[in-house]
Amino acid sequence: MDSGRQVFTVDLLERYAAKGRGVITCMAAGNDVIVLGTSKGWIIRHDFGVGDSFDIDLSAGRPGEHSIHRVFVDPGGSHCIANIAGTGGADTFYTHAKWSKPRPLAKLKGLVVNAVAWNRQLITEVSTKEVILGTDNGQLYEIAVDEKDKKEKYVKFLYELTELPEAFMSLQMETATILNGTRYYVMAVTPTRLYSYTGIGLLDAIFASYLEHPVRFMELPGEIPNSELHFYIKQRRAVHFAWLSGAGIYNGGLNFGSQHSSSTGDENFVENKALLAYSKLSESTEVAVPSSMAVSEFHFLLLIGNKVKVVNRISEQIIEELQFDQTSESASRGIIGLCSDATAGLFYAYDQNSVFQVSVNDEGRDMWKVYLDMKEYAAALANCRDPLQRDQVYLVQAEAAFASKDYLRAASFYAKINYILSFEEITLKFITVNEQDALRTFLLRKLDCLAKDDKCQITMISTWATELYLDKINRLLLEDDTALENRNSEYQSIIKEFRAFLSDSKDVLDEATTMRLLESYGRVEELVFFASLKEQYEIVVHHYIQQGEAKKALEVLQKPSVPIDLQYKFAPDLIMLDAYEAVESWMATNNLNPRKLIPAMMRYSSEPHAKNETHEVIKYLEYCVHRLHNEDPGVHNLLLSLYAKQEDDSALLRFLQFKFGKGRESGPEFFYDPKYALRLCLKEKRMRACVHIYSMMSMHEEAVALALQVDPELAMAEADKVEDDEDLRKKLWLMVAKHVIEQEKGAKRENIRKAIAFLKETDGLLKIEDILPFFPDFALIDDFKEAICSSLEDYNNQIEQLKQEMNDATHGADNIRNDISALAQRYAVIDRDEECGVCRRKILTVGREYQMTRGYSSVGQMAPFYVFPCGHAFHAQCLIAHVTRSTNEAQAEYILDLQKQLTLLDGEARKDSNGPLSDETITSMAPVDKLRSQLDDAVASECPFCGDLMIREISLPFILPEEQFQSTSWDIQSRNLGNQRSLSLTL
C-alpha cells in the first residue's frame, strides 16, 4: 500500500454530541443524517445536509430510568425507528424527519427490537413500505408507516425461531422486480446462525411457507453477543455481505440476478463464500474478537478495543489501524460501536460523548496489486487505473508463462506491454531461446495492439511476420514430405493462417517488398494470392495461364475491379488455351469492344479445326452482330471472311442477305466492305455470293454475267430485280436470252420452242424480233411462224389502240375550243340594287370616286366592277384595295405594280386619242389588254369572300399589329377617384 496516503482517515465530527442528555448508547446514519440514542431516553438527530439538529424525549411520562436500546435510520434519512428499554419495559417508536413528536408502535409494546431491515428499492420519503423488525425473543414482524397518516398502517407477525430460539441481532433485505411480482431476499443473524429467506409475493406468505419446509441457515461455532450483518451497497444494490460471527468474519458475494418464478426457488443467493478467522487479526496467540464492524467495497472495518483495524477483504491483510482522539472520561469505556452511511459513503465511530467520521480515500487504488499478488490477473486488470499498472500485470503474467516455457502464451502477454519493456527487449527474449513461433505470435499480437497512426511500425512488424511465416512454411516442408498431400497437416493449417494474415495486412504491407519475399521463398501460389489482394491482376492471370487454368484466369478477368485492357491483352493466350471458356467469358462481359479482340480471334482462326468442331470465333462474332447489334466494319468483315472459308456457303449467303441496318432512317443496310467481300468471295470461288454482292453494288450486268456461269435461274432472278430502269432490265434479259439460246444443244426446232417459252417468262418484255439476231443465219423462218404472227398481232392491236387515243384527243381539243368560245359570250345579270361587297354601295350607281378608276374603261356612266359566279359583286377599285390589303406583301406589290403600268399606258392612250386613230395606236392597245388580263388574274381569280383568301383570314388575329394603337386606346386607365362613391348596379 501507498504509505504516504492513508485509505481511511478519522476526523472528530462532534465532541459532546449527547448535549447533556446522558451518554451515547447507540447510533445510526443515512444520507448525511445521524441519529444518536442516549442513556436518558433521548434521541438526537443531526442533519448535516441542511445543518439542522433537534432532540426528542422518548422517556417522557414513563416512570423509572430508560435508555435507548437501538436506533435505526433508513438510507434516505427520513424514517427513524427507536427502541427504548428500562424498568417499565420496552417500547418501540417511529418518528419522521418532519415530525416533532414520535409515534409509539403499540403492537410492539414490551418487545425489544434488535434489528430492522429497510426495503431500499421501494422506500420513499413519505412511506416506509415494507419494514422487517427482529426482536430479542427470536420473532420477526412486518410494519409499514405513511408519513401523512401519522401512524402505522399495519403491524404483522411474520416468523418465529422455534428450533433454536435465539435473539435476532441484525437484519438485511433486498428486493428484485420480476415478471410475476417482487422477489424478496432476507438475511438475518443470531449469535450463532445466519438465516436466508427468499420468495415471491407478500412477506407474510413467504415466511408462512417456511412453516412447511426448513429454512436455510449457516451455523458457525462460537457465540458472540454483538453479532452483526452488513450489506455493501453499490448503486442501490447489495453486492456483498459480511457477518460478524463467533468464528470469524463470514463473507461473500450476493447474486440477485436469478429471477425464478417459483416462490420456493433457489435460496442460495450467496456466492464466493469465505471466512476470515480472527486469528489473522493479531500476531499474538491471543485471539481478539471485534466488538463492531463496518463494510466498504474492499475492506472490513473492525472495532477491536479502542482501535479500528482495516482489513482488506480480498487479501485478508490488515492495511491500517485507526486511532481516535477520545476524552479522558470516555477512554475508559472506549469506542462503543461503528455504523455506516451507505448513501453518503461514510463511516462513523462513537463513544459515550463523541462522534468520529471515518472517510474513505480511493480505497480501490491499490487493489490491482492485491489481486496481482494473489495471481487473480483478470481482477487485477479490472482494477488498474493507468497503462503502467496494466503493463505490470501483463509483465507478471508473461514472465510466469515464459518461465514455465509456455512461450506462445507469454508472447500474447508481452504483446500487450507498451511502456515498461521495449519491443527490442521482448523480441530478443524469444530469439535467444530460438522460439520462432512464439516470436511470430508476439508480432501478430503486437499488431493488434498498435494504433492505426503507427503506420511505419505496423509495416515493419507485418513484413517481419511475413518472413517468419515463410520460414515456418519451408521448415514444415523439409520436416514432412507428405505435408502437401495431407490436408489436415500443420503445413496446410499454417498456409491457411498465412493467407488470412495477408488478407488482413494487405493495406499495410509494402507491395514490392512482400512480393520479393514471396518470390525469394518460391511461394508462387501465395504470390498470386497476394497479387490478387493488391489487385495486381496481371500477375494473377499470367500465372493461371502458365498453369493452363484458363477458367480461373477468366474468373479473375471478369471481376468488376479488373481493368478491361487485361481482357484484350490476354485474349490471344486464353482463346488458344480454351476457346469455349474464353468465348463464354467474352459473351458474359458487357463492356468489351469486339474490335480489340480481332487479333486474338484471327490467331485462333488461323489454326486448323476439325470439320464438325464448333467455330468459337464465329459463335462470338454472330453474338456481337445479331445480339449486340455491333456495327464495326472490322467485325463484320472478319465474320464474312470466316463464312467464306467454310465449305457450305449457306451461312455466307444468309449473312450477305441480312439487312443489319434495316429500320433506320438513314445509314447503310450492311456494315461490311462490299469491295473486300467481293475480292474475298472471288478468291474463295463463292460465286453465288459474288452475284449477290454485284447486285447489291448495282452492278447488274456483272451480276447477271457471273450468274449465267453458275445457274441461269439465278441470272433470271437477278435480271428481274431491276424495276426502275426498263432499258437495263431488257438488256439483262437479252443477255440471259442469248446465253440460253447459245447453250441449247438439241434439235433446231426444239431450241426454237425453248426460246419461244423463254419469251413467255419475260412477261412481254422481249419480243421475237429481239432474240432473232441470236439465232444462226441459216435458221428457217417457218420455225418462227407462230411467234412472228403473234408479234404482228400485238403490233396491230397497239396501232388500233393508238388510233383510238388520237381520236379521243382530237375530240377533246374540239370541246376545249368550244368552251373557250362560250366563255367569251358568258354574262351575269346584276340587280340594280346589288351592293358592292366591300363598300356596300350600289354597283350600278355612278359615284365620282369610281369614275376615274385607272386602267379600266367606263361603261357609260358606270364604274368598272367584277361579278363572280357565286353572286358576289365588287367595284374594281374596292376589290383591288381589299385583295391588296388581305394578301401577302409580295402579291400586293405585284398588283400595285400592274395597276401602275396600266395607268401609264392608259394615260398615253388618252393623249393619242385626242388626235386621229392611227395603226400605231391600235398596236399599243395590245399591252394594255395583256396587263389588264394579268390584273384580272391577280385580283379576280376567285371570289375573295368564298375562296382561299377568306380561309386564310381565319388564322389572322382580330386586332392586327398595325391596329394595336387603337386597341390600347380602349384600355381603362386606373385613376384616383377621390371620395367618389361606387354604385353597385343590380342587373
Sequence and secondary structure as in RCSB ss.txt:
>XXXX:A:sequence
MDSGRQVFTVDLLERYAAKGRGVITCMAAGNDVIVLGTSKGWIIRHDFGVGDSFDIDLSAGRPGEHSIHRVFVDP
GGSHCIANIAGTGGADTFYTHAKWSKPRPLAKLKGLVVNAVAWNRQLITEVSTKEVILGTDNGQLYEIAVDEKDK
KEKYVKFLYELTELPEAFMSLQMETATILNGTRYYVMAVTPTRLYSYTGIGLLDAIFASYLEHPVRFMELPGEIP
NSELHFYIKQRRAVHFAWLSGAGIYNGGLNFGSQHSSSTGDENFVENKALLAYSKLSESTEVAVPSSMAVSEFHF
LLLIGNKVKVVNRISEQIIEELQFDQTSESASRGIIGLCSDATAGLFYAYDQNSVFQVSVNDEGRDMWKVYLDMK
EYAAALANCRDPLQRDQVYLVQAEAAFASKDYLRAASFYAKINYILSFEEITLKFITVNEQDALRTFLLRKLDCL
AKDDKCQITMISTWATELYLDKINRLLLEDDTALENRNSEYQSIIKEFRAFLSDSKDVLDEATTMRLLESYGRVE
ELVFFASLKEQYEIVVHHYIQQGEAKKALEVLQKPSVPIDLQYKFAPDLIMLDAYEAVESWMATNNLNPRKLIPA
MMRYSSEPHAKNETHEVIKYLEYCVHRLHNEDPGVHNLLLSLYAKQEDDSALLRFLQFKFGKGRESGPEFFYDPK
YALRLCLKEKRMRACVHIYSMMSMHEEAVALALQVDPELAMAEADKVEDDEDLRKKLWLMVAKHVIEQEKGAKRE
NIRKAIAFLKETDGLLKIEDILPFFPDFALIDDFKEAICSSLEDYNNQIEQLKQEMNDATHGADNIRNDISALAQ
RYAVIDRDEECGVCRRKILTVGREYQMTRGYSSVGQMAPFYVFPCGHAFHAQCLIAHVTRSTNEAQAEYILDLQK
QLTLLDGEARKDSNGPLSDETITSMAPVDKLRSQLDDAVASECPFCGDLMIREISLPFILPEEQFQSTSWDIQSR
NLGNQRSLSLTL
>XXXX:A:secstr
  TTS SEEEEEEESSTTTTSS EEEEEEETTEEEEEETTSEEEEEETTTTEEEEEESSTT SS EEEEEEEE T
TS EEEEEEEETTEEEEEEEETT SS EE GGGTT  EEEEE  TTT  SSB  SEEEEETTSEEEEEEEETTTT
EEEEEEEEEE  SS     EEEEEEEEETTEEEEEEEEE SSEEEEEEEES HHHHHHHTTTS  EEEE SS  T
T EEEEEEETTEEEEEEEE SSEEEEEEE      SSTT     EEEEEEEEGGGG SSSS    SEEEE SSEE
EEEETTEEEEEETTT  EEEEE     HHHHTT   EEEEETTTTEEEEE SS EEEEEE  TTTTHHHHHHHTT
 HHHHHHT  SHHHHHHHHHHHHHHHHHTT HHHHHHHHTT  SSS HHHHHHHHHHTT HHHHHHHHHHHHHHS
 TT HHHHHHHHHHHHHHHHHHHHHHHHH TTTTT TTSHHHHHHHHHHHHHHHHTTTS HHHHHHHHHHTT HH
HHHHHHHHTT HHHHHHHHHHTT HHHHHHHHTSTTS THHHHHHHHHHHHH HHHHHHHHHH TT  GGGGHHH
HHHHHTS   TTS  HHHHHHHIIIIIS    HHHHHHHHHHHHTSS  HHHHHHHH  TTTT SSS S  S HH
HHHHHHHHTT HHHHHHHHHHTT HHHHHHHHHHH HHHHHHHHHT  S HHHHHHHHHHHHHHHHHH  S HHH
HHHHHHHHHHHTTTSS HHHHGGGS TT  GGGGHHHHHHHHHHHHHHHHHHHHHHHHHHHHHHHHHHHHHHHHT
      TT B TTT SBSSS  HHHHT TT   BTTB  EEE TTS EEEHHHHHHHHHHHS HHHHHHHHHHHH
HHHHHHHHHHHHHTS   HHHHHHHHHHHHHHHHHHHHHHSS TTTSHHHHHGGGS SS GGGHHHHHHT     
  TT        
